[in-house]
Amino acid sequence: MKKHLHPICIGNVVVPWNIALAPMAGTSSCVYRTIAHEFGSALGVTELVSARGIRFKESVEISMRYLEIDPAHEGTTAIQLFGFDPEDFTYAIPYILEDPRLSDVALIDINMGCPVSKVVKTGSGSALMKDPKQAEKIIRATVKACEPYGKPVTVKFRSGWDEASVNAPDFAKMCVEAGASGLALHARTQTQLYRGKADWEVLARTKDAISDTDVPLWGNGDVKDGASAISMLDETGVEGVMVGRAAQGNPWIFREIYSALSGRTKEADEASAFGAVSIEERCDVIRRHLSGLCRQLGESTGVKEMRAQIAYYLRGIRGAAEIKNRIMTANTCDEVGALLSELKSSEH
């Protein structure tokens, strides 16, 4: 029987098992990565941070809320940078890796997949799918900058710019030749954004393109439960699964995927699924997530930024709509806590 759960080697870093939380702006904070790890994610990637911003500020302070890491509690961690100028990476990386708060990070990841217009219009993110030569320069500069610190470099990218220019297999080969030690492919094009179905056939072709190397490929796109995680591994040959939107407000998905990849029974998988999680457990995790954000950002900002996450936690929960709407105007932890208590009591 095929072993679905296994370690992944990325250069000199061993990720203990092959389940990852994808980097997502507004979601993959240090607080949430820690929660996801406790439920079964082995690798977490920070929200994207501008290499240029660090270079020209000559400091990580302005980006510290996004860069914050806690490897002792969140598992293997990658800091993700974006940009279009190789020199920005050359200058930014020492500021990161020589900062004692960040020096224990395991990996530096380059974002070449973000489809959002404010990133793309700078020539960064998935715009680099249209300019592989520039992408190669960025990877080589990043690998060179990381070498003195012994940090492997990974790259996250997309299938291509649009359906007429799907170039992920060739792009992956370029990444490997430029020195990347690990790859993650979101199997959608830039023009798809987050719509439509992920094209796993592109994942399979990309894995084939680098099959003669020891560089692992993580698959991202439409992994929404244990069954789909197994299907992705079986159908595409990728080494690991990376979960994005399905993990928003749903750290339990990692428990379900870990259970499935471990070969446990269907009953165990179903007990781990989002719909089977009690309101009490859900509210307890929300409180913990909120508390962590408030410690990091202060109460006012923490509560405001948690509102969207609470909407994810409570999606599809019967009877939660009215309280969810009231939480969207709450301004303090006590207000949110009282509303969560009201939700819990309504369950009985």
Contacts in CASP RR format, 6 or more apart in sequence:
PFRMAT RR
TARGET T0000
AUTHOR 0000-0000-0000
METHOD contacts of the structure
MODEL  1
MKKHLHPICIGNVVVPWNIALAPMAGTSSCVYRTIAHEFGSALGVTELVS
ARGIRFKESVEISMRYLEIDPAHEGTTAIQLFGFDPEDFTYAIPYILEDP
RLSDVALIDINMGCPVSKVVKTGSGSALMKDPKQAEKIIRATVKACEPYG
KPVTVKFRSGWDEASVNAPDFAKMCVEAGASGLALHARTQTQLYRGKADW
EVLARTKDAISDTDVPLWGNGDVKDGASAISMLDETGVEGVMVGRAAQGN
PWIFREIYSALSGRTKEADEASAFGAVSIEERCDVIRRHLSGLCRQLGES
TGVKEMRAQIAYYLRGIRGAAEIKNRIMTANTCDEVGALLSELKSSEH
2 234 0 8 1.000
4 229 0 8 1.000
4 230 0 8 1.000
4 233 0 8 1.000
4 260 0 8 1.000
4 261 0 8 1.000
4 262 0 8 1.000
4 263 0 8 1.000
5 17 0 8 1.000
5 18 0 8 1.000
5 19 0 8 1.000
5 258 0 8 1.000
5 261 0 8 1.000
5 262 0 8 1.000
5 263 0 8 1.000
6 17 0 8 1.000
6 18 0 8 1.000
6 239 0 8 1.000
7 14 0 8 1.000
7 15 0 8 1.000
7 16 0 8 1.000
7 17 0 8 1.000
7 18 0 8 1.000
8 14 0 8 1.000
8 15 0 8 1.000
8 17 0 8 1.000
8 18 0 8 1.000
8 43 0 8 1.000
8 216 0 8 1.000
8 218 0 8 1.000
8 239 0 8 1.000
8 240 0 8 1.000
9 15 0 8 1.000
9 214 0 8 1.000
9 216 0 8 1.000
10 107 0 8 1.000
10 152 0 8 1.000
10 154 0 8 1.000
10 181 0 8 1.000
10 182 0 8 1.000
10 216 0 8 1.000
11 152 0 8 1.000
11 181 0 8 1.000
11 182 0 8 1.000
12 150 0 8 1.000
12 152 0 8 1.000
13 76 0 8 1.000
13 106 0 8 1.000
13 107 0 8 1.000
13 152 0 8 1.000
13 181 0 8 1.000
15 42 0 8 1.000
15 43 0 8 1.000
15 76 0 8 1.000
16 42 0 8 1.000
16 76 0 8 1.000
17 40 0 8 1.000
17 42 0 8 1.000
17 258 0 8 1.000
17 261 0 8 1.000
18 42 0 8 1.000
18 218 0 8 1.000
18 239 0 8 1.000
18 240 0 8 1.000
18 241 0 8 1.000
18 261 0 8 1.000
19 40 0 8 1.000
19 41 0 8 1.000
19 42 0 8 1.000
19 43 0 8 1.000
19 229 0 8 1.000
19 240 0 8 1.000
19 241 0 8 1.000
19 243 0 8 1.000
19 254 0 8 1.000
19 257 0 8 1.000
19 258 0 8 1.000
19 261 0 8 1.000
20 41 0 8 1.000
20 42 0 8 1.000
20 43 0 8 1.000
20 44 0 8 1.000
20 45 0 8 1.000
20 184 0 8 1.000
20 218 0 8 1.000
20 240 0 8 1.000
20 241 0 8 1.000
20 242 0 8 1.000
20 243 0 8 1.000
21 28 0 8 1.000
21 32 0 8 1.000
21 33 0 8 1.000
21 36 0 8 1.000
21 37 0 8 1.000
21 41 0 8 1.000
21 43 0 8 1.000
21 44 0 8 1.000
21 45 0 8 1.000
21 242 0 8 1.000
21 243 0 8 1.000
21 244 0 8 1.000
21 247 0 8 1.000
21 254 0 8 1.000
22 28 0 8 1.000
22 45 0 8 1.000
22 184 0 8 1.000
22 186 0 8 1.000
22 220 0 8 1.000
22 242 0 8 1.000
22 243 0 8 1.000
22 244 0 8 1.000
22 247 0 8 1.000
23 44 0 8 1.000
23 45 0 8 1.000
23 46 0 8 1.000
23 47 0 8 1.000
23 48 0 8 1.000
23 78 0 8 1.000
23 80 0 8 1.000
23 109 0 8 1.000
23 111 0 8 1.000
23 156 0 8 1.000
24 47 0 8 1.000
24 244 0 8 1.000
24 245 0 8 1.000
24 248 0 8 1.000
25 47 0 8 1.000
25 48 0 8 1.000
25 116 0 8 1.000
26 47 0 8 1.000
26 305 0 8 1.000
26 308 0 8 1.000
27 47 0 8 1.000
27 247 0 8 1.000
27 248 0 8 1.000
27 309 0 8 1.000
28 44 0 8 1.000
28 45 0 8 1.000
28 46 0 8 1.000
28 47 0 8 1.000
29 47 0 8 1.000
29 66 0 8 1.000
29 68 0 8 1.000
29 293 0 8 1.000
29 296 0 8 1.000
30 46 0 8 1.000
30 68 0 8 1.000
30 69 0 8 1.000
30 70 0 8 1.000
30 74 0 8 1.000
30 296 0 8 1.000
31 289 0 8 1.000
31 292 0 8 1.000
31 293 0 8 1.000
31 296 0 8 1.000
32 251 0 8 1.000
32 289 0 8 1.000
32 309 0 8 1.000
33 41 0 8 1.000
33 44 0 8 1.000
33 46 0 8 1.000
33 70 0 8 1.000
33 74 0 8 1.000
33 75 0 8 1.000
33 77 0 8 1.000
34 70 0 8 1.000
34 73 0 8 1.000
34 74 0 8 1.000
35 251 0 8 1.000
35 285 0 8 1.000
35 288 0 8 1.000
35 289 0 8 1.000
36 44 0 8 1.000
36 74 0 8 1.000
36 247 0 8 1.000
36 251 0 8 1.000
36 254 0 8 1.000
37 44 0 8 1.000
37 73 0 8 1.000
37 74 0 8 1.000
37 75 0 8 1.000
38 251 0 8 1.000
39 251 0 8 1.000
39 252 0 8 1.000
39 253 0 8 1.000
39 254 0 8 1.000
39 255 0 8 1.000
39 258 0 8 1.000
40 254 0 8 1.000
40 255 0 8 1.000
40 257 0 8 1.000
40 258 0 8 1.000
41 75 0 8 1.000
41 243 0 8 1.000
41 247 0 8 1.000
41 251 0 8 1.000
41 254 0 8 1.000
42 75 0 8 1.000
42 76 0 8 1.000
43 75 0 8 1.000
43 76 0 8 1.000
43 77 0 8 1.000
43 78 0 8 1.000
43 242 0 8 1.000
44 74 0 8 1.000
44 75 0 8 1.000
44 76 0 8 1.000
44 77 0 8 1.000
44 78 0 8 1.000
45 77 0 8 1.000
45 78 0 8 1.000
45 79 0 8 1.000
45 80 0 8 1.000
45 109 0 8 1.000
45 156 0 8 1.000
46 66 0 8 1.000
46 67 0 8 1.000
46 68 0 8 1.000
46 69 0 8 1.000
46 77 0 8 1.000
46 78 0 8 1.000
46 79 0 8 1.000
46 80 0 8 1.000
47 66 0 8 1.000
47 80 0 8 1.000
48 66 0 8 1.000
48 80 0 8 1.000
48 81 0 8 1.000
48 82 0 8 1.000
48 111 0 8 1.000
48 114 0 8 1.000
48 119 0 8 1.000
49 63 0 8 1.000
49 66 0 8 1.000
49 67 0 8 1.000
49 79 0 8 1.000
49 80 0 8 1.000
49 81 0 8 1.000
49 82 0 8 1.000
50 63 0 8 1.000
50 81 0 8 1.000
50 82 0 8 1.000
50 83 0 8 1.000
51 81 0 8 1.000
51 82 0 8 1.000
51 83 0 8 1.000
51 85 0 8 1.000
51 88 0 8 1.000
51 89 0 8 1.000
51 91 0 8 1.000
51 92 0 8 1.000
51 93 0 8 1.000
52 83 0 8 1.000
52 85 0 8 1.000
52 88 0 8 1.000
52 92 0 8 1.000
53 62 0 8 1.000
53 63 0 8 1.000
53 88 0 8 1.000
53 92 0 8 1.000
54 60 0 8 1.000
54 62 0 8 1.000
54 63 0 8 1.000
54 81 0 8 1.000
54 88 0 8 1.000
54 91 0 8 1.000
54 92 0 8 1.000
54 95 0 8 1.000
54 96 0 8 1.000
55 87 0 8 1.000
55 88 0 8 1.000
55 91 0 8 1.000
55 92 0 8 1.000
55 95 0 8 1.000
58 95 0 8 1.000
59 95 0 8 1.000
60 67 0 8 1.000
60 95 0 8 1.000
60 96 0 8 1.000
60 99 0 8 1.000
60 102 0 8 1.000
64 101 0 8 1.000
65 296 0 8 1.000
65 297 0 8 1.000
67 79 0 8 1.000
67 96 0 8 1.000
67 102 0 8 1.000
68 101 0 8 1.000
68 296 0 8 1.000
69 77 0 8 1.000
69 79 0 8 1.000
69 101 0 8 1.000
69 102 0 8 1.000
69 104 0 8 1.000
69 105 0 8 1.000
70 77 0 8 1.000
71 77 0 8 1.000
71 104 0 8 1.000
71 105 0 8 1.000
71 106 0 8 1.000
76 106 0 8 1.000
76 107 0 8 1.000
77 105 0 8 1.000
77 106 0 8 1.000
77 107 0 8 1.000
78 105 0 8 1.000
78 106 0 8 1.000
78 107 0 8 1.000
78 108 0 8 1.000
78 109 0 8 1.000
78 154 0 8 1.000
79 96 0 8 1.000
79 102 0 8 1.000
79 105 0 8 1.000
79 107 0 8 1.000
79 108 0 8 1.000
79 109 0 8 1.000
80 109 0 8 1.000
80 110 0 8 1.000
80 111 0 8 1.000
80 156 0 8 1.000
81 89 0 8 1.000
81 92 0 8 1.000
81 93 0 8 1.000
81 108 0 8 1.000
81 109 0 8 1.000
81 110 0 8 1.000
81 111 0 8 1.000
81 142 0 8 1.000
82 110 0 8 1.000
82 111 0 8 1.000
82 114 0 8 1.000
82 119 0 8 1.000
82 124 0 8 1.000
82 125 0 8 1.000
83 89 0 8 1.000
83 111 0 8 1.000
83 122 0 8 1.000
83 123 0 8 1.000
83 124 0 8 1.000
83 125 0 8 1.000
83 138 0 8 1.000
84 122 0 8 1.000
84 123 0 8 1.000
84 124 0 8 1.000
84 127 0 8 1.000
84 128 0 8 1.000
84 134 0 8 1.000
84 138 0 8 1.000
85 138 0 8 1.000
86 137 0 8 1.000
86 138 0 8 1.000
86 140 0 8 1.000
86 141 0 8 1.000
86 142 0 8 1.000
87 141 0 8 1.000
89 110 0 8 1.000
89 138 0 8 1.000
89 141 0 8 1.000
89 142 0 8 1.000
89 145 0 8 1.000
90 141 0 8 1.000
90 142 0 8 1.000
90 144 0 8 1.000
90 145 0 8 1.000
93 108 0 8 1.000
93 142 0 8 1.000
93 145 0 8 1.000
93 146 0 8 1.000
93 149 0 8 1.000
94 145 0 8 1.000
96 102 0 8 1.000
96 105 0 8 1.000
96 108 0 8 1.000
97 103 0 8 1.000
97 105 0 8 1.000
97 108 0 8 1.000
97 146 0 8 1.000
97 149 0 8 1.000
97 151 0 8 1.000
103 149 0 8 1.000
105 151 0 8 1.000
106 151 0 8 1.000
106 152 0 8 1.000
107 151 0 8 1.000
107 152 0 8 1.000
107 153 0 8 1.000
107 154 0 8 1.000
107 181 0 8 1.000
108 142 0 8 1.000
108 146 0 8 1.000
108 151 0 8 1.000
108 152 0 8 1.000
108 153 0 8 1.000
108 154 0 8 1.000
109 153 0 8 1.000
109 154 0 8 1.000
109 155 0 8 1.000
109 156 0 8 1.000
109 184 0 8 1.000
110 138 0 8 1.000
110 139 0 8 1.000
110 142 0 8 1.000
110 153 0 8 1.000
110 154 0 8 1.000
110 155 0 8 1.000
110 156 0 8 1.000
110 180 0 8 1.000
111 119 0 8 1.000
111 124 0 8 1.000
111 125 0 8 1.000
111 156 0 8 1.000
112 125 0 8 1.000
112 126 0 8 1.000
112 128 0 8 1.000
112 129 0 8 1.000
112 135 0 8 1.000
112 138 0 8 1.000
112 155 0 8 1.000
112 156 0 8 1.000
112 157 0 8 1.000
112 158 0 8 1.000
113 125 0 8 1.000
113 126 0 8 1.000
113 128 0 8 1.000
113 129 0 8 1.000
113 156 0 8 1.000
113 157 0 8 1.000
113 158 0 8 1.000
113 186 0 8 1.000
113 190 0 8 1.000
114 120 0 8 1.000
114 124 0 8 1.000
114 125 0 8 1.000
114 126 0 8 1.000
115 125 0 8 1.000
115 126 0 8 1.000
115 158 0 8 1.000
115 190 0 8 1.000
115 191 0 8 1.000
115 192 0 8 1.000
115 193 0 8 1.000
115 194 0 8 1.000
119 125 0 8 1.000
119 126 0 8 1.000
119 127 0 8 1.000
120 126 0 8 1.000
120 127 0 8 1.000
120 190 0 8 1.000
121 127 0 8 1.000
123 131 0 8 1.000
126 157 0 8 1.000
126 158 0 8 1.000
126 160 0 8 1.000
126 161 0 8 1.000
126 190 0 8 1.000
127 190 0 8 1.000
128 134 0 8 1.000
128 135 0 8 1.000
128 138 0 8 1.000
128 157 0 8 1.000
129 135 0 8 1.000
129 157 0 8 1.000
129 158 0 8 1.000
129 160 0 8 1.000
129 161 0 8 1.000
129 165 0 8 1.000
129 167 0 8 1.000
129 171 0 8 1.000
129 190 0 8 1.000
130 161 0 8 1.000
130 165 0 8 1.000
132 167 0 8 1.000
132 170 0 8 1.000
132 171 0 8 1.000
132 174 0 8 1.000
135 171 0 8 1.000
135 174 0 8 1.000
135 175 0 8 1.000
136 174 0 8 1.000
136 175 0 8 1.000
136 177 0 8 1.000
136 178 0 8 1.000
139 153 0 8 1.000
139 155 0 8 1.000
139 174 0 8 1.000
139 175 0 8 1.000
139 178 0 8 1.000
139 179 0 8 1.000
139 180 0 8 1.000
140 178 0 8 1.000
140 179 0 8 1.000
142 153 0 8 1.000
143 153 0 8 1.000
143 178 0 8 1.000
143 179 0 8 1.000
143 180 0 8 1.000
146 152 0 8 1.000
146 153 0 8 1.000
152 181 0 8 1.000
152 182 0 8 1.000
153 179 0 8 1.000
153 180 0 8 1.000
153 181 0 8 1.000
153 182 0 8 1.000
154 180 0 8 1.000
154 181 0 8 1.000
154 182 0 8 1.000
154 183 0 8 1.000
154 184 0 8 1.000
155 175 0 8 1.000
155 180 0 8 1.000
155 182 0 8 1.000
155 183 0 8 1.000
155 184 0 8 1.000
156 183 0 8 1.000
156 184 0 8 1.000
156 185 0 8 1.000
156 186 0 8 1.000
156 220 0 8 1.000
157 168 0 8 1.000
157 171 0 8 1.000
157 172 0 8 1.000
157 175 0 8 1.000
157 183 0 8 1.000
157 184 0 8 1.000
157 185 0 8 1.000
157 186 0 8 1.000
158 168 0 8 1.000
158 185 0 8 1.000
158 186 0 8 1.000
158 187 0 8 1.000
158 188 0 8 1.000
158 189 0 8 1.000
158 190 0 8 1.000
159 166 0 8 1.000
159 168 0 8 1.000
159 185 0 8 1.000
159 186 0 8 1.000
159 187 0 8 1.000
159 188 0 8 1.000
159 189 0 8 1.000
159 199 0 8 1.000
159 202 0 8 1.000
160 166 0 8 1.000
160 167 0 8 1.000
160 168 0 8 1.000
160 171 0 8 1.000
160 189 0 8 1.000
160 190 0 8 1.000
161 189 0 8 1.000
161 190 0 8 1.000
161 191 0 8 1.000
162 189 0 8 1.000
162 190 0 8 1.000
162 191 0 8 1.000
163 189 0 8 1.000
163 191 0 8 1.000
165 189 0 8 1.000
166 189 0 8 1.000
166 199 0 8 1.000
166 202 0 8 1.000
168 185 0 8 1.000
168 187 0 8 1.000
168 202 0 8 1.000
168 205 0 8 1.000
168 206 0 8 1.000
169 202 0 8 1.000
169 205 0 8 1.000
169 206 0 8 1.000
169 208 0 8 1.000
169 209 0 8 1.000
170 209 0 8 1.000
172 183 0 8 1.000
172 185 0 8 1.000
172 206 0 8 1.000
172 209 0 8 1.000
172 210 0 8 1.000
172 217 0 8 1.000
173 209 0 8 1.000
173 210 0 8 1.000
175 182 0 8 1.000
175 183 0 8 1.000
175 215 0 8 1.000
176 183 0 8 1.000
176 210 0 8 1.000
176 213 0 8 1.000
176 215 0 8 1.000
180 215 0 8 1.000
181 215 0 8 1.000
182 215 0 8 1.000
182 216 0 8 1.000
182 217 0 8 1.000
182 218 0 8 1.000
183 206 0 8 1.000
183 210 0 8 1.000
183 215 0 8 1.000
183 216 0 8 1.000
183 217 0 8 1.000
183 218 0 8 1.000
184 217 0 8 1.000
184 218 0 8 1.000
184 219 0 8 1.000
184 220 0 8 1.000
184 242 0 8 1.000
185 202 0 8 1.000
185 203 0 8 1.000
185 206 0 8 1.000
185 217 0 8 1.000
185 218 0 8 1.000
185 219 0 8 1.000
185 220 0 8 1.000
185 238 0 8 1.000
186 198 0 8 1.000
186 219 0 8 1.000
186 220 0 8 1.000
186 221 0 8 1.000
187 198 0 8 1.000
187 199 0 8 1.000
187 200 0 8 1.000
187 202 0 8 1.000
187 203 0 8 1.000
187 219 0 8 1.000
187 220 0 8 1.000
187 221 0 8 1.000
187 222 0 8 1.000
188 194 0 8 1.000
188 195 0 8 1.000
188 196 0 8 1.000
188 198 0 8 1.000
188 199 0 8 1.000
188 221 0 8 1.000
194 245 0 8 1.000
197 222 0 8 1.000
198 220 0 8 1.000
198 221 0 8 1.000
198 222 0 8 1.000
200 222 0 8 1.000
200 232 0 8 1.000
200 235 0 8 1.000
200 236 0 8 1.000
203 217 0 8 1.000
203 219 0 8 1.000
203 232 0 8 1.000
203 236 0 8 1.000
203 237 0 8 1.000
203 238 0 8 1.000
204 235 0 8 1.000
204 236 0 8 1.000
204 237 0 8 1.000
206 217 0 8 1.000
207 217 0 8 1.000
207 236 0 8 1.000
207 237 0 8 1.000
207 238 0 8 1.000
210 217 0 8 1.000
216 238 0 8 1.000
216 239 0 8 1.000
216 240 0 8 1.000
217 237 0 8 1.000
217 238 0 8 1.000
217 239 0 8 1.000
217 240 0 8 1.000
218 238 0 8 1.000
218 239 0 8 1.000
218 240 0 8 1.000
218 241 0 8 1.000
218 242 0 8 1.000
219 232 0 8 1.000
219 236 0 8 1.000
219 238 0 8 1.000
219 240 0 8 1.000
219 241 0 8 1.000
219 242 0 8 1.000
220 241 0 8 1.000
220 242 0 8 1.000
220 243 0 8 1.000
220 244 0 8 1.000
221 242 0 8 1.000
221 244 0 8 1.000
222 228 0 8 1.000
222 232 0 8 1.000
223 229 0 8 1.000
223 232 0 8 1.000
223 241 0 8 1.000
223 242 0 8 1.000
223 243 0 8 1.000
223 244 0 8 1.000
223 246 0 8 1.000
223 257 0 8 1.000
224 246 0 8 1.000
224 253 0 8 1.000
225 246 0 8 1.000
225 253 0 8 1.000
225 256 0 8 1.000
225 257 0 8 1.000
225 260 0 8 1.000
225 269 0 8 1.000
225 273 0 8 1.000
226 253 0 8 1.000
226 256 0 8 1.000
226 257 0 8 1.000
226 259 0 8 1.000
226 260 0 8 1.000
226 261 0 8 1.000
226 269 0 8 1.000
227 260 0 8 1.000
227 269 0 8 1.000
229 241 0 8 1.000
229 243 0 8 1.000
229 257 0 8 1.000
229 260 0 8 1.000
229 261 0 8 1.000
230 260 0 8 1.000
230 261 0 8 1.000
232 238 0 8 1.000
232 241 0 8 1.000
233 240 0 8 1.000
233 241 0 8 1.000
233 261 0 8 1.000
241 257 0 8 1.000
243 253 0 8 1.000
243 254 0 8 1.000
243 257 0 8 1.000
246 253 0 8 1.000
247 253 0 8 1.000
247 254 0 8 1.000
248 309 0 8 1.000
248 312 0 8 1.000
249 309 0 8 1.000
249 312 0 8 1.000
249 313 0 8 1.000
250 274 0 8 1.000
250 312 0 8 1.000
250 313 0 8 1.000
251 285 0 8 1.000
252 272 0 8 1.000
252 273 0 8 1.000
252 274 0 8 1.000
252 277 0 8 1.000
253 274 0 8 1.000
255 272 0 8 1.000
256 269 0 8 1.000
256 272 0 8 1.000
256 273 0 8 1.000
256 274 0 8 1.000
259 268 0 8 1.000
259 269 0 8 1.000
259 272 0 8 1.000
260 269 0 8 1.000
270 276 0 8 1.000
278 347 0 8 1.000
279 317 0 8 1.000
279 343 0 8 1.000
279 344 0 8 1.000
279 347 0 8 1.000
280 344 0 8 1.000
280 347 0 8 1.000
282 313 0 8 1.000
282 314 0 8 1.000
282 317 0 8 1.000
283 340 0 8 1.000
283 341 0 8 1.000
283 343 0 8 1.000
283 344 0 8 1.000
285 313 0 8 1.000
286 306 0 8 1.000
286 309 0 8 1.000
286 310 0 8 1.000
286 313 0 8 1.000
286 336 0 8 1.000
286 340 0 8 1.000
287 337 0 8 1.000
287 340 0 8 1.000
289 306 0 8 1.000
289 309 0 8 1.000
289 313 0 8 1.000
290 302 0 8 1.000
290 303 0 8 1.000
290 306 0 8 1.000
290 310 0 8 1.000
290 333 0 8 1.000
290 336 0 8 1.000
291 333 0 8 1.000
293 301 0 8 1.000
293 302 0 8 1.000
293 303 0 8 1.000
293 305 0 8 1.000
293 306 0 8 1.000
294 302 0 8 1.000
294 303 0 8 1.000
294 306 0 8 1.000
294 333 0 8 1.000
296 302 0 8 1.000
297 305 0 8 1.000
299 332 0 8 1.000
299 333 0 8 1.000
300 331 0 8 1.000
303 330 0 8 1.000
303 331 0 8 1.000
303 332 0 8 1.000
303 333 0 8 1.000
303 335 0 8 1.000
303 336 0 8 1.000
304 331 0 8 1.000
306 336 0 8 1.000
307 327 0 8 1.000
307 328 0 8 1.000
307 330 0 8 1.000
310 324 0 8 1.000
310 327 0 8 1.000
310 336 0 8 1.000
311 324 0 8 1.000
311 328 0 8 1.000
314 320 0 8 1.000
314 323 0 8 1.000
314 324 0 8 1.000
314 343 0 8 1.000
319 346 0 8 1.000
320 343 0 8 1.000
323 339 0 8 1.000
323 340 0 8 1.000
323 342 0 8 1.000
323 343 0 8 1.000
323 346 0 8 1.000
326 339 0 8 1.000
327 336 0 8 1.000
327 339 0 8 1.000
330 336 0 8 1.000
330 339 0 8 1.000
END
